[in-house]
């Protein structure tokens, strides 16, 4: 018997969103702590973090259909999308 990998909460949330189930609440609960940690690590000003995380969640929701084609782990894809958003918003 071949063991199957148990999907991470991040992967489950992203799959549901990409499948059109649009469980945004689950995504927010799952992804928000990770996104705030990334915003902190990238030294986004504290007063801009909440808006930046909201923008990143919007990008993730808008582009989640592209994730399966990348063959990246869900967490890597989510963090890459968020990082791009955070860096572009800090440059503005």
Phi and psi in degrees as GROMACS dihedral restraints (atoms count N, CA, C in turn):
[ dihedral_restraints ]
;  ai    aj    ak    al  type     phi  dphi    fc
    3     4     5     6     1   -88.3    20    10
    4     5     6     7     1   124.2    20    10
    6     7     8     9     1   -69.2    20    10
    7     8     9    10     1   141.0    20    10
    9    10    11    12     1  -103.7    20    10
   10    11    12    13     1   143.2    20    10
   12    13    14    15     1   -72.5    20    10
   13    14    15    16     1   138.2    20    10
   15    16    17    18     1   -83.2    20    10
   16    17    18    19     1   124.4    20    10
   18    19    20    21     1   -64.9    20    10
   19    20    21    22     1   142.7    20    10
   21    22    23    24     1   -72.1    20    10
   22    23    24    25     1   159.3    20    10
   24    25    26    27     1   -56.8    20    10
   25    26    27    28     1   -35.8    20    10
   27    28    29    30     1   -63.4    20    10
   28    29    30    31     1   -44.8    20    10
   30    31    32    33     1   -64.9    20    10
   31    32    33    34     1   -43.2    20    10
   33    34    35    36     1   -61.7    20    10
   34    35    36    37     1   -43.5    20    10
   36    37    38    39     1   -64.3    20    10
   37    38    39    40     1   -43.3    20    10
   39    40    41    42     1   -69.0    20    10
   40    41    42    43     1   -39.5    20    10
   42    43    44    45     1   -61.4    20    10
   43    44    45    46     1   -43.1    20    10
   45    46    47    48     1   -61.9    20    10
   46    47    48    49     1   -41.5    20    10
   48    49    50    51     1   -66.9    20    10
   49    50    51    52     1   -44.3    20    10
   51    52    53    54     1   -67.3    20    10
   52    53    54    55     1   -29.6    20    10
   54    55    56    57     1   -80.0    20    10
   55    56    57    58     1    -0.6    20    10
   57    58    59    60     1    86.9    20    10
   58    59    60    61     1     7.4    20    10
   60    61    62    63     1   -73.0    20    10
   61    62    63    64     1   -20.7    20    10
   63    64    65    66     1    51.4    20    10
   64    65    66    67     1    44.8    20    10
   66    67    68    69     1   -84.0    20    10
   67    68    69    70     1    74.0    20    10
   69    70    71    72     1   -64.2    20    10
   70    71    72    73     1   -35.6    20    10
   72    73    74    75     1   -60.2    20    10
   73    74    75    76     1   -43.5    20    10
   75    76    77    78     1   -62.6    20    10
   76    77    78    79     1   -42.2    20    10
   78    79    80    81     1   -62.4    20    10
   79    80    81    82     1   -44.7    20    10
   81    82    83    84     1   -61.1    20    10
   82    83    84    85     1   -47.3    20    10
   84    85    86    87     1   -63.6    20    10
   85    86    87    88     1   -35.8    20    10
   87    88    89    90     1   -80.9    20    10
   88    89    90    91     1   -43.3    20    10
   90    91    92    93     1   -91.1    20    10
   91    92    93    94     1   -27.8    20    10
   93    94    95    96     1   -57.0    20    10
   94    95    96    97     1   -45.8    20    10
   96    97    98    99     1   -59.6    20    10
   97    98    99   100     1   -40.4    20    10
   99   100   101   102     1   -66.1    20    10
  100   101   102   103     1   -39.5    20    10
  102   103   104   105     1   -69.4    20    10
  103   104   105   106     1   -39.5    20    10
  105   106   107   108     1   -65.5    20    10
  106   107   108   109     1   -37.5    20    10
  108   109   110   111     1   -63.4    20    10
  109   110   111   112     1   -41.3    20    10
  111   112   113   114     1   -65.6    20    10
  112   113   114   115     1   -43.0    20    10
  114   115   116   117     1   -59.9    20    10
  115   116   117   118     1   -41.3    20    10
  117   118   119   120     1   -64.2    20    10
  118   119   120   121     1   -45.3    20    10
  120   121   122   123     1   -63.2    20    10
  121   122   123   124     1   -33.0    20    10
  123   124   125   126     1   -85.8    20    10
  124   125   126   127     1     5.4    20    10
  126   127   128   129     1    61.9    20    10
  127   128   129   130     1    36.0    20    10
  129   130   131   132     1   -66.9    20    10
  130   131   132   133     1   138.8    20    10
  132   133   134   135     1   -56.8    20    10
  133   134   135   136     1   137.9    20    10
  135   136   137   138     1   -54.4    20    10
  136   137   138   139     1   -38.2    20    10
  138   139   140   141     1   -70.6    20    10
  139   140   141   142     1   -13.2    20    10
  141   142   143   144     1  -105.9    20    10
  142   143   144   145     1    -6.5    20    10
  144   145   146   147     1   -64.1    20    10
  145   146   147   148     1   -44.2    20    10
  147   148   149   150     1   -61.5    20    10
  148   149   150   151     1   -45.3    20    10
  150   151   152   153     1   -64.9    20    10
  151   152   153   154     1   -40.0    20    10
  153   154   155   156     1   -65.1    20    10
  154   155   156   157     1   -40.9    20    10
  156   157   158   159     1   -65.5    20    10
  157   158   159   160     1   -41.2    20    10
  159   160   161   162     1   -60.6    20    10
  160   161   162   163     1   -42.2    20    10
  162   163   164   165     1   -64.1    20    10
  163   164   165   166     1   -40.6    20    10
  165   166   167   168     1   -64.5    20    10
  166   167   168   169     1   -41.9    20    10
  168   169   170   171     1   -61.8    20    10
  169   170   171   172     1   -37.7    20    10
  171   172   173   174     1   -63.8    20    10
  172   173   174   175     1   -43.5    20    10
  174   175   176   177     1   -62.8    20    10
  175   176   177   178     1   -43.2    20    10
  177   178   179   180     1   -61.1    20    10
  178   179   180   181     1   -44.4    20    10
  180   181   182   183     1   -63.3    20    10
  181   182   183   184     1   -42.6    20    10
  183   184   185   186     1   -68.0    20    10
  184   185   186   187     1   -35.9    20    10
  186   187   188   189     1  -109.1    20    10
  187   188   189   190     1     7.5    20    10
  189   190   191   192     1   -61.4    20    10
  190   191   192   193     1   -24.1    20    10
  192   193   194   195     1   -65.7    20    10
  193   194   195   196     1   -20.4    20    10
  195   196   197   198     1   -83.7    20    10
  196   197   198   199     1   -19.2    20    10
  198   199   200   201     1   -55.6    20    10
  199   200   201   202     1   -48.6    20    10
  201   202   203   204     1   -58.0    20    10
  202   203   204   205     1   -33.9    20    10
  204   205   206   207     1   -67.2    20    10
  205   206   207   208     1   -25.3    20    10
  207   208   209   210     1   -74.7    20    10
  208   209   210   211     1   -22.8    20    10
  210   211   212   213     1    60.3    20    10
  211   212   213   214     1    20.4    20    10
  213   214   215   216     1   -85.3    20    10
  214   215   216   217     1   151.4    20    10
  216   217   218   219     1   -59.0    20    10
  217   218   219   220     1   146.5    20    10
  219   220   221   222     1   -54.3    20    10
  220   221   222   223     1   -44.8    20    10
  222   223   224   225     1   -64.0    20    10
  223   224   225   226     1   -38.7    20    10
  225   226   227   228     1   -64.4    20    10
  226   227   228   229     1   -44.8    20    10
  228   229   230   231     1   -63.5    20    10
  229   230   231   232     1   -46.3    20    10
  231   232   233   234     1   -59.5    20    10
  232   233   234   235     1   -46.6    20    10
  234   235   236   237     1   -66.5    20    10
  235   236   237   238     1   -34.5    20    10
  237   238   239   240     1   -66.6    20    10
  238   239   240   241     1   -43.5    20    10
  240   241   242   243     1   -62.8    20    10
  241   242   243   244     1   -45.3    20    10
  243   244   245   246     1   -65.9    20    10
  244   245   246   247     1   -42.2    20    10
  246   247   248   249     1   -60.7    20    10
  247   248   249   250     1   -44.0    20    10
  249   250   251   252     1   -59.8    20    10
  250   251   252   253     1   -43.2    20    10
  252   253   254   255     1   -65.4    20    10
  253   254   255   256     1   -45.5    20    10
  255   256   257   258     1   -62.8    20    10
  256   257   258   259     1   -43.2    20    10
  258   259   260   261     1   -69.9    20    10
  259   260   261   262     1   -35.8    20    10
  261   262   263   264     1   -71.5    20    10
  262   263   264   265     1   -33.5    20    10
  264   265   266   267     1   -76.8    20    10
  265   266   267   268     1   -27.7    20    10
  267   268   269   270     1   -78.8    20    10
  268   269   270   271     1   -21.0    20    10
  270   271   272   273     1   -79.3    20    10
  271   272   273   274     1   -21.3    20    10
